[in-house]
Amino acid sequence: MALTSDDSLRHDASRLAPSSFHAQSELPSETEPDTQRASWENLKGAEHCLRFATRQYTARLANAPSDVPAVKTCRETAADIHGVPILPHFCRDLGMAGGVWGHWVIDFEEPACLTKWGNFVDKGCDDQGESAMTRRFEALLENMQDGENWQIMCATTPADIKGFHFPTPTMCERSVRTRVWCFRSAGTKELM
């Protein structure tokens, strides 16, 4: 089956989550009644963020046709997450009693997962021994929600310092006062 440009756009967008609702399969058969189409039950986001700006969602597949493998139906049934139809990133078959579950990793419109750096403090040059001199910057990680894994959130939160983008910090450290501090080193001459 050849993909049309609309299908390929839908497929690309599918790899880009609110409480509980049903999302219908994206391309239902015109002869198939609505009650027979595959859908998702209890779509919900994980309690905690997976990493910076990202949350995992899960839902149980419902109304899967009996003549098609349920995992195949799972892979081909989009869920509406933040107004975007998205195919699952992976599916798990938990057997007759557990059902088939879709899993999505959503990295857009997750404001509770948007940690950010406070004001950077320039700590001067660090002598790294044999390596070139680097400049050290420290900042407090902000917008951390209770129960989040501070190490993962720190390690995945990007920063822009003096016009340079850093996808991750050099290291993360939690201070004695239970505040999260992260240290950034930059070997760029313009930061010196």
MDAnalysis code that builds the backbone (N, CA, C; Angstrom):
import MDAnalysis as mda
import numpy as np

u = mda.Universe.empty(576, n_residues=192, atom_resindex=np.repeat(np.arange(192), 3), trajectory=True)
u.add_TopologyAttr("name", ["N", "CA", "C"] * 192)
u.add_TopologyAttr("resid", np.arange(1, 193))
u.add_TopologyAttr("resname", ["MET", "ALA", "LEU", "THR", "SER", "ASP", "ASP", "SER", "LEU", "ARG", "HIS", "ASP", "ALA", "SER", "ARG", "LEU", "ALA", "PRO", "SER", "SER", "PHE", "HIS", "ALA", "GLN", "SER", "GLU", "LEU", "PRO", "SER", "GLU", "THR", "GLU", "PRO", "ASP", "THR", "GLN", "ARG", "ALA", "SER", "TRP", "GLU", "ASN", "LEU", "LYS", "GLY", "ALA", "GLU", "HIS", "CYS", "LEU", "ARG", "PHE", "ALA", "THR", "ARG", "GLN", "TYR", "THR", "ALA", "ARG", "LEU", "ALA", "ASN", "ALA", "PRO", "SER", "ASP", "VAL", "PRO", "ALA", "VAL", "LYS", "THR", "CYS", "ARG", "GLU", "THR", "ALA", "ALA", "ASP", "ILE", "HIS", "GLY", "VAL", "PRO", "ILE", "LEU", "PRO", "HIS", "PHE", "CYS", "ARG", "ASP", "LEU", "GLY", "MET", "ALA", "GLY", "GLY", "VAL", "TRP", "GLY", "HIS", "TRP", "VAL", "ILE", "ASP", "PHE", "GLU", "GLU", "PRO", "ALA", "CYS", "LEU", "THR", "LYS", "TRP", "GLY", "ASN", "PHE", "VAL", "ASP", "LYS", "GLY", "CYS", "ASP", "ASP", "GLN", "GLY", "GLU", "SER", "ALA", "MET", "THR", "ARG", "ARG", "PHE", "GLU", "ALA", "LEU", "LEU", "GLU", "ASN", "MET", "GLN", "ASP", "GLY", "GLU", "ASN", "TRP", "GLN", "ILE", "MET", "CYS", "ALA", "THR", "THR", "PRO", "ALA", "ASP", "ILE", "LYS", "GLY", "PHE", "HIS", "PHE", "PRO", "THR", "PRO", "THR", "MET", "CYS", "GLU", "ARG", "SER", "VAL", "ARG", "THR", "ARG", "VAL", "TRP", "CYS", "PHE", "ARG", "SER", "ALA", "GLY", "THR", "LYS", "GLU", "LEU", "MET"])
u.atoms.positions = np.array([
    [0.841, -1.178, 0.000],
    [0.000, 0.000, 0.000],
    [0.884, 1.239, 0.000],
    [0.704, 2.127, -0.953],
    [1.501, 3.344, -1.055],
    [0.936, 4.396, -0.107],
    [1.827, 5.149, 0.518],
    [1.401, 6.214, 1.410],
    [1.162, 7.478, 0.606],
    [0.053, 8.136, 0.859],
    [-0.175, 9.440, 0.252],
    [0.590, 10.455, 1.067],
    [0.701, 11.691, 0.565],
    [1.424, 12.706, 1.330],
    [0.740, 12.966, 2.665],
    [-0.613, 12.895, 2.707],
    [-1.318, 13.064, 3.979],
    [-0.969, 11.949, 4.953],
    [-0.878, 10.701, 4.451],
    [-0.519, 9.572, 5.310],
    [0.888, 9.724, 5.850],
    [1.829, 10.159, 5.004],
    [3.211, 10.284, 5.477],
    [3.327, 11.409, 6.489],
    [2.568, 12.501, 6.298],
    [2.582, 13.569, 7.291],
    [2.005, 13.081, 8.609],
    [0.919, 12.329, 8.542],
    [0.312, 11.787, 9.749],
    [1.282, 10.855, 10.450],
    [1.998, 10.023, 9.674],
    [2.969, 9.091, 10.252],
    [4.110, 9.866, 10.906],
    [4.624, 10.922, 10.244],
    [5.700, 11.723, 10.824],
    [5.240, 12.396, 12.102],
    [4.040, 12.961, 12.091],
    [3.523, 13.642, 13.276],
    [3.252, 12.665, 14.399],
    [3.074, 11.393, 14.055],
    [2.735, 10.420, 15.075],
    [3.890, 10.121, 16.007],
    [5.100, 10.449, 15.604],
    [6.236, 10.179, 16.481],
    [6.675, 11.464, 17.172],
    [5.959, 12.413, 17.183],
    [6.304, 13.671, 17.849],
    [6.486, 13.442, 19.350],
    [-0.727, 14.488, 26.720],
    [-1.150, 13.306, 26.490],
    [-2.308, 13.673, 27.271],
    [-4.171, 14.271, 28.598],
    [-5.025, 14.660, 29.680],
    [-5.649, 13.456, 30.320],
    [-6.392, 13.488, 31.113],
    [-6.905, 12.419, 31.941],
    [-7.345, 11.227, 31.122],
    [-8.629, 11.000, 31.051],
    [-9.120, 9.763, 30.471],
    [-10.126, 10.062, 29.373],
    [-9.864, 9.545, 28.147],
    [-10.812, 9.668, 27.066],
    [-10.533, 8.601, 26.033],
    [-11.416, 8.475, 25.042],
    [-11.244, 7.509, 23.954],
    [-10.811, 8.250, 22.714],
    [-9.860, 7.689, 21.977],
    [-9.488, 8.226, 20.674],
    [-9.762, 7.136, 19.657],
    [-10.460, 7.464, 18.605],
    [-10.833, 6.475, 17.609],
    [-9.678, 6.197, 16.660],
    [-9.694, 5.005, 16.061],
    [-8.729, 4.643, 15.034],
    [-8.803, 5.667, 13.925],
    [-7.645, 5.975, 13.326],
    [-7.601, 7.064, 12.390],
    [-8.299, 6.821, 11.064],
    [-8.246, 5.644, 10.518],
    [-8.821, 5.369, 9.214],
    [-9.845, 4.246, 9.299],
    [-11.028, 4.513, 9.825],
    [-12.024, 3.456, 9.968],
    [-12.593, 3.048, 8.628],
    [-13.048, 1.841, 8.561],
    [-13.732, 1.354, 7.368],
    [-15.078, 2.052, 7.286],
    [-15.472, 2.439, 6.080],
    [-16.734, 3.139, 5.934],
    [-17.922, 2.235, 6.222],
    [-17.754, 0.936, 6.108],
    [-18.853, 0.011, 6.379],
    [-18.859, -0.458, 7.824],
    [-17.831, -0.139, 8.545],
    [-17.700, -0.597, 9.924],
    [-18.449, 0.358, 10.860],
    [-19.355, -0.138, 11.677],
    [-20.059, 0.746, 12.612],
    [-19.081, 1.342, 13.622],
    [-19.400, 2.550, 14.121],
    [-18.533, 3.229, 15.089],
    [-18.249, 2.375, 16.313],
    [-19.212, 1.573, 16.755],
    [-19.022, 0.774, 17.957],
    [-18.027, -0.361, 17.731],
    [-17.692, -0.674, 16.478],
    [-16.776, -1.757, 16.155],
    [-15.338, -1.283, 15.968],
    [-15.096, 0.019, 15.864],
    [-13.751, 0.528, 15.617],
    [-12.876, 0.415, 16.861],
    [-11.602, 0.158, 16.627],
    [-10.653, 0.134, 17.741],
    [-10.567, 1.531, 18.347],
    [-10.401, 1.579, 19.647],
    [-10.276, 2.855, 20.354],
    [-9.391, 2.653, 21.576],
    [-9.119, 3.730, 22.268],
    [-8.279, 3.683, 23.465],
    [-9.118, 3.971, 24.697],
    [-8.888, 3.217, 25.752],
    [-9.548, 3.428, 27.039],
    [-8.532, 3.937, 28.045],
    [-8.963, 4.876, 28.866],
    [-8.166, 5.356, 30.000],
    [-6.802, 5.888, 29.594],
    [-6.752, 6.690, 28.564],
    [-5.499, 7.328, 28.171],
    [-5.096, 8.301, 29.267],
    [-3.909, 8.109, 29.800],
    [-3.453, 9.019, 30.859],
    [-1.946, 9.134, 30.862],
    [-1.499, 10.284, 31.338],
    [-0.071, 10.550, 31.453],
    [0.489, 9.995, 32.738],
    [1.765, 9.670, 32.701],
    [2.448, 9.183, 33.902],
    [2.436, 10.267, 34.975],
    [2.526, 9.852, 36.210],
    [2.513, 10.795, 37.327],
    [3.709, 11.745, 37.276],
    [4.860, 11.238, 36.813],
    [6.074, 12.044, 36.780],
    [6.617, 12.146, 35.360],
    [7.437, 13.154, 35.146],
    [8.047, 13.382, 33.836],
    [9.067, 12.293, 33.530],
    [9.189, 11.985, 32.262],
    [10.179, 11.017, 31.812],
    [11.559, 11.671, 31.752],
    [11.580, 12.914, 31.274],
    [12.788, 13.740, 31.186],
    [12.322, 15.155, 30.870],
    [13.237, 16.069, 30.586],
    [12.900, 17.451, 30.267],
    [11.834, 17.502, 29.172],
    [10.740, 18.215, 29.445],
    [9.650, 18.477, 28.487],
    [8.949, 17.216, 27.982],
    [9.090, 16.093, 28.671],
    [8.586, 14.817, 28.147],
    [7.863, 14.004, 29.221],
    [6.701, 13.455, 28.817],
    [5.923, 12.588, 29.705],
    [5.486, 11.360, 28.904],
    [5.394, 10.221, 29.566],
    [4.912, 9.004, 28.912],
    [3.408, 8.867, 29.184],
    [2.680, 8.428, 28.161],
    [1.248, 8.168, 28.264],
    [0.977, 6.706, 27.948],
    [-0.090, 6.156, 28.542],
    [-0.498, 4.783, 28.265],
    [-2.014, 4.730, 28.130],
    [-2.478, 3.726, 27.384],
    [-3.913, 3.474, 27.259],
    [-4.113, 2.024, 26.844],
    [-5.281, 1.490, 27.194],
    [-5.626, 0.113, 26.838],
    [-6.460, 0.118, 25.553],
    [-6.109, -0.784, 24.645],
    [-6.825, -0.910, 23.386],
    [-8.192, -1.537, 23.624],
    [-9.221, -0.951, 23.022],
    [-10.587, -1.475, 23.139],
    [-11.154, -1.694, 21.735],
    [-12.096, -2.606, 21.625],
    [-12.803, -2.882, 20.372],
    [-11.881, -3.302, 19.227],
    [-10.831, -4.020, 19.541],
    [-9.931, -4.497, 18.482],
    [-10.656, -5.564, 17.663],
    [-10.546, -5.514, 16.328],
    [-11.203, -6.536, 15.512],
    [-10.583, -7.904, 15.779],
    [-11.403, -8.936, 15.779],
    [-10.919, -10.280, 16.108],
    [-10.123, -10.921, 14.967],
    [-10.255, -10.406, 13.743],
    [-9.562, -11.013, 12.603],
    [-8.186, -10.395, 12.331],
    [-7.742, -9.464, 13.169],
    [-6.435, -8.813, 13.014],
    [-5.702, -8.946, 14.349],
    [-4.390, -9.248, 14.328],
    [-3.653, -9.316, 15.595],
    [-3.787, -7.996, 16.369],
    [-4.051, -8.105, 17.649],
    [-4.299, -6.920, 18.474],
    [-3.110, -5.966, 18.506],
    [-1.894, -6.495, 18.521],
    [-0.717, -5.620, 18.543],
    [-0.623, -4.836, 17.232],
    [-0.974, -5.452, 16.117],
    [-0.998, -4.746, 14.828],
    [-2.031, -3.621, 14.875],
    [-3.215, -3.916, 15.407],
    [-4.247, -2.888, 15.542],
    [-3.754, -1.767, 16.447],
    [-3.085, -2.130, 17.520],
    [-2.522, -1.140, 18.438],
    [-1.579, -0.203, 17.691],
    [-0.665, -0.756, 16.930],
    [0.326, 0.052, 16.200],
    [-0.313, 0.981, 15.174],
    [-1.508, 0.614, 14.698],
    [-2.155, 1.376, 13.629],
    [-3.295, 2.269, 14.124],
    [-3.505, 2.332, 15.435],
    [-4.595, 3.129, 15.986],
    [-4.026, 4.346, 16.702],
    [-4.344, 5.503, 16.167],
    [-3.840, 6.753, 16.741],
    [-4.669, 7.164, 17.950],
    [-4.024, 7.843, 18.860],
    [-4.704, 8.469, 19.996],
    [-4.591, 9.972, 19.820],
    [-5.597, 10.689, 20.266],
    [-5.576, 12.150, 20.192],
    [-4.948, 12.662, 21.478],
    [-3.718, 13.142, 21.366],
    [-2.993, 13.655, 22.532],
    [-2.660, 15.116, 22.263],
    [-3.140, 15.996, 23.107],
    [-2.989, 17.445, 22.930],
    [-3.497, 17.889, 21.560],
    [-4.576, 17.250, 21.083],
    [-5.174, 17.638, 19.818],
    [-4.471, 17.111, 18.583],
    [-3.502, 16.220, 18.761],
    [-2.744, 15.664, 17.636],
    [-2.936, 14.148, 17.608],
    [-3.350, 13.589, 16.454],
    [-3.447, 12.125, 16.374],
    [-2.040, 11.520, 16.321],
    [-1.742, 10.628, 17.254],
    [-0.388, 10.076, 17.379],
    [-0.462, 8.563, 17.512],
    [0.327, 7.870, 16.704],
    [0.434, 6.418, 16.817],
    [1.300, 6.075, 18.022],
    [1.064, 4.937, 18.659],
    [1.889, 4.559, 19.816],
    [3.358, 4.385, 19.423],
    [4.240, 4.683, 20.354],
    [5.667, 4.442, 20.139],
    [5.969, 2.959, 20.250],
    [5.211, 2.270, 21.123],
    [5.304, 0.812, 21.195],
    [4.033, 0.271, 21.836],
    [3.796, -1.024, 21.633],
    [2.608, -1.696, 22.163],
    [3.047, -2.908, 22.976],
    [2.283, -3.222, 24.028],
    [2.572, -4.393, 24.863],
    [1.318, -5.234, 25.001],
    [1.471, -6.519, 24.763],
    [0.366, -7.459, 24.927],
    [0.517, -8.122, 26.286],
    [-0.411, -7.849, 27.183],
    [-0.359, -8.397, 28.540],
    [-1.268, -9.607, 28.692],
    [-1.642, -10.217, 27.579],
    [-2.452, -11.433, 27.619],
    [-3.936, -11.136, 27.682],
    [-4.708, -12.207, 27.745],
    [-6.170, -12.086, 27.727],
    [-6.694, -11.202, 28.861],
    [-6.182, -11.379, 30.047],
    [-6.688, -10.613, 31.188],
    [-6.172, -9.178, 31.195],
    [-4.925, -8.984, 30.757],
    [-4.315, -7.652, 30.819],
    [-4.596, -6.780, 29.616],
    [-4.832, -7.384, 28.461],
    [-5.118, -6.627, 27.249],
    [-3.866, -6.104, 26.576],
    [-4.072, -5.336, 25.523],
    [-2.978, -4.721, 24.774],
    [-2.941, -3.239, 25.125],
    [-1.748, -2.765, 25.447],
    [-1.558, -1.384, 25.883],
    [-0.659, -0.646, 24.915],
    [-1.056, 0.584, 24.589],
    [-0.226, 1.476, 23.789],
    [0.550, 2.399, 24.705],
    [1.760, 2.749, 24.276],
    [2.635, 3.642, 25.046],
    [3.110, 4.765, 24.128],
    [3.008, 6.002, 24.611],
    [3.427, 7.172, 23.850],
    [4.431, 7.953, 24.681],
    [5.444, 8.502, 24.028],
    [6.407, 9.391, 24.668],
    [6.163, 10.766, 24.051],
    [5.610, 11.675, 24.842],
    [5.158, 12.971, 24.346],
    [6.122, 14.066, 24.808],
    [6.682, 14.770, 23.824],
    [7.658, 15.819, 24.145],
    [7.197, 17.193, 23.659],
    [5.883, 17.438, 23.725],
    [5.345, 18.763, 23.411],
    [4.145, 19.025, 24.316],
    [3.925, 20.301, 24.604],
    [2.812, 20.733, 25.453],
    [2.767, 20.000, 26.790],
    [3.908, 19.889, 27.416],
    [4.016, 19.301, 28.754],
    [4.654, 20.334, 29.689],
    [3.931, 21.415, 30.025],
    [4.528, 22.501, 30.802],
    [5.035, 22.090, 32.181],
    [4.438, 21.093, 32.799],
    [4.910, 20.655, 34.116],
    [6.282, 19.996, 34.027],
    [6.693, 19.609, 32.819],
    [7.999, 18.955, 32.631],
    [9.050, 19.918, 32.085],
    [8.717, 21.195, 32.022],
    [9.659, 22.180, 31.489],
    [10.491, 22.787, 32.608],
    [11.506, 22.055, 33.034],
    [12.430, 22.617, 34.003],
    [13.264, 23.682, 33.285],
    [13.811, 24.595, 34.048],
    [14.636, 25.656, 33.459],
    [15.711, 26.053, 34.464],
    [16.721, 26.720, 33.957],
    [17.828, 27.161, 34.806],
    [17.548, 28.556, 35.323],
    [17.862, 28.775, 36.593],
    [17.787, 30.115, 37.167],
    [18.960, 30.928, 36.641],
    [19.276, 31.999, 37.311],
    [20.387, 32.855, 36.880],
    [21.709, 32.107, 37.018],
    [22.499, 32.176, 35.963],
    [23.810, 31.524, 35.993],
    [24.809, 32.385, 36.752],
    [25.599, 31.720, 37.578],
    [26.663, 32.379, 38.325],
    [27.979, 31.933, 37.707],
    [28.770, 32.906, 37.255],
    [30.067, 32.618, 36.649],
    [31.062, 32.364, 37.775],
    [31.552, 31.134, 37.864],
    [32.468, 30.740, 38.931],
    [33.936, 30.831, 38.509],
    [34.185, 31.400, 37.346],
    [35.560, 31.572, 36.891],
    [36.071, 30.349, 36.153],
    [37.392, 30.348, 35.931],
    [38.017, 29.278, 35.164],
    [38.319, 28.077, 36.047],
    [38.149, 26.900, 35.475],
    [38.515, 25.645, 36.127],
    [39.741, 25.116, 35.419],
    [40.733, 24.683, 36.158],
    [41.897, 24.041, 35.548],
    [41.616, 22.547, 35.531],
    [41.464, 21.998, 34.340],
    [41.136, 20.585, 34.174],
    [42.392, 19.728, 33.972],
    [43.541, 20.211, 34.414],
    [44.768, 19.429, 34.251],
    [45.259, 19.501, 32.820],
    [45.293, 18.364, 32.138],
    [45.813, 18.311, 30.774],
    [44.895, 18.987, 29.764],
    [43.614, 19.067, 30.060],
    [42.688, 19.664, 29.092],
    [42.763, 21.186, 29.147],
    [42.166, 21.819, 28.167],
    [42.155, 23.275, 28.099],
    [41.372, 23.846, 29.275],
    [41.673, 25.087, 29.587],
    [40.932, 25.766, 30.651],
    [39.459, 25.856, 30.266],
    [38.603, 25.701, 31.218],
    [37.170, 25.825, 30.981],
    [36.586, 26.794, 31.992],
    [35.463, 27.372, 31.650],
    [34.782, 28.287, 32.545],
    [33.627, 27.531, 33.173],
    [33.399, 27.785, 34.431],
    [32.365, 27.069, 35.182],
    [31.200, 28.013, 35.472],
    [29.996, 27.538, 35.188],
    [28.776, 28.275, 35.493],
    [27.900, 27.381, 36.350],
    [27.243, 27.970, 37.332],
    [26.326, 27.229, 38.190],
    [24.953, 27.892, 38.118],
    [23.925, 27.095, 38.238],
    [22.560, 27.628, 38.266],
    [21.658, 26.668, 39.010],
    [20.632, 27.214, 39.588],
    [19.629, 26.427, 40.284],
    [18.614, 25.935, 39.252],
    [18.243, 24.665, 39.324],
    [17.232, 24.104, 38.439],
    [15.856, 24.473, 38.988],
    [15.050, 25.133, 38.159],
    [13.747, 25.624, 38.594],
    [12.613, 24.859, 37.925],
    [11.417, 25.019, 38.472],
    [10.184, 24.379, 38.004],
    [10.222, 22.863, 38.183],
    [10.931, 22.420, 39.199],
    [10.949, 20.988, 39.531],
    [9.676, 20.668, 40.295],
    [8.933, 19.676, 39.837],
    [7.703, 19.260, 40.499],
    [8.052, 18.239, 41.589],
    [7.258, 18.205, 42.646],
    [7.474, 17.236, 43.722],
    [7.491, 15.821, 43.158],
    [8.443, 15.030, 43.601],
    [8.524, 13.634, 43.199],
    [9.297, 13.382, 41.915],
    [9.702, 14.436, 41.202],
    [10.465, 14.234, 39.962],
    [11.868, 13.729, 40.288],
    [12.451, 13.004, 39.369],
    [13.819, 12.527, 39.521],
    [14.747, 13.684, 39.151],
    [15.319, 14.347, 40.143],
    [16.117, 15.543, 39.892],
    [17.335, 15.247, 39.031],
    [17.910, 14.057, 39.152],
    [19.093, 13.737, 38.354],
    [18.756, 13.677, 36.862],
    [17.640, 13.030, 36.524],
    [17.235, 12.947, 35.117],
    [16.818, 14.317, 34.599],
    [16.047, 15.056, 35.387],
    [15.605, 16.373, 34.931],
    [16.809, 17.308, 34.748],
    [17.764, 17.254, 35.652],
    [18.970, 18.077, 35.520],
    [19.758, 17.682, 34.277],
    [19.997, 16.397, 34.109],
    [20.837, 15.910, 33.009],
    [20.224, 16.138, 31.630],
    [18.916, 16.411, 31.562],
    [18.270, 16.570, 30.254],
    [17.791, 17.998, 29.988],
    [18.032, 18.922, 30.919],
    [17.590, 20.309, 30.732],
    [18.673, 21.106, 30.021],
    [18.372, 21.642, 28.841],
    [19.365, 22.415, 28.087],
    [19.546, 23.814, 28.675],
    [20.575, 24.516, 28.211],
    [20.828, 25.881, 28.673],
    [21.433, 26.703, 27.548],
    [21.190, 28.002, 27.615],
    [21.832, 28.969, 26.726],
    [22.616, 29.919, 27.613],
    [23.946, 29.943, 27.407],
    [24.828, 30.785, 28.204],
    [25.642, 31.657, 27.254],
    [25.495, 32.973, 27.428],
    [26.245, 33.946, 26.622],
    [26.165, 33.638, 25.130],
    [24.986, 33.281, 24.669],
    [24.774, 33.035, 23.247],
    [25.150, 31.646, 22.756],
    [25.560, 30.770, 23.647],
    [25.918, 29.403, 23.270],
    [24.893, 28.436, 23.852],
    [24.502, 27.444, 23.045],
    [23.523, 26.458, 23.484],
    [24.235, 25.198, 23.963],
    [23.821, 24.711, 25.120],
    [24.356, 23.482, 25.696],
    [23.192, 22.522, 25.903],
    [23.187, 21.364, 25.221],
    [22.059, 20.434, 25.345],
    [21.956, 19.787, 26.726],
    [23.067, 19.673, 27.430],
    [23.072, 19.074, 28.768],
    [24.140, 19.745, 29.622],
    [24.008, 19.686, 30.929],
    [25.067, 20.201, 31.800],
    [26.250, 19.231, 31.830],
    [27.380, 19.732, 32.276],
    [28.558, 18.886, 32.433],
    [28.370, 17.926, 33.598],
    [27.749, 18.412, 34.671],
    [27.456, 17.560, 35.814],
    [26.327, 18.148, 36.630],
    [25.709, 17.305, 37.430],
    [24.618, 17.727, 38.310],
    [24.977, 17.349, 39.738],
    [24.590, 18.190, 40.669],
    [24.887, 17.923, 42.077],
    [23.757, 18.466, 42.929],
    [23.402, 17.742, 43.941],
    [22.353, 18.187, 44.866],
    [23.045, 18.675, 46.126],
    [22.780, 19.927, 46.503],
    [23.476, 20.508, 47.649],
    [22.891, 20.000, 48.966],
    [23.577, 20.303, 50.045],
    [23.171, 19.876, 51.387],
    [21.794, 20.431, 51.729],
    [21.459, 21.603, 51.194],
    [20.173, 22.234, 51.485],
    [19.050, 21.681, 50.602],
    [19.260, 20.559, 49.988],
    [18.313, 19.860, 49.107],
    [17.909, 20.682, 47.890],
    [18.707, 21.666, 47.558],
    [18.461, 22.405, 46.332],
    [19.285, 21.752, 45.230],
    [18.760, 21.775, 44.039],
    [19.458, 21.144, 42.931],
    [20.366, 22.169, 42.258],
    [21.642, 21.870, 42.257],
    [22.605, 22.737, 41.577],
    [23.230, 21.957, 40.442],
    [23.400, 22.603, 39.325],
    [24.041, 21.960, 38.192],
    [25.176, 22.824, 37.722],
    [26.241, 22.171, 37.336],
    [27.438, 22.887, 36.939],
    [27.664, 22.701, 35.454],
    [28.040, 23.774, 34.812],
    [28.315, 23.731, 33.382],
    [29.729, 24.210, 33.162],
    [30.432, 23.495, 32.319],
    [31.754, 23.935, 31.904],
    [31.688, 24.223, 30.418],
    [32.422, 25.190, 29.982],
    [32.468, 25.522, 28.557],
    [33.899, 25.833, 28.170],
    [34.405, 25.148, 27.184],
    [35.764, 25.378, 26.715],
    [35.812, 26.366, 25.567],
    [34.768, 27.155, 25.378],
    [34.690, 28.098, 24.292],
    [35.354, 29.398, 24.695],
    [36.282, 29.896, 23.874],
    [37.025, 31.106, 24.211],
    [36.109, 32.301, 24.457],
    [35.007, 32.405, 23.714],
    [34.102, 33.532, 23.866],
    [33.462, 33.577, 25.261],
    [33.444, 32.461, 25.979],
    [32.882, 32.448, 27.326],
    [33.909, 32.825, 28.377],
    [35.168, 32.880, 28.012],
    [36.247, 33.141, 28.965],
    [36.260, 34.555, 29.454],
])
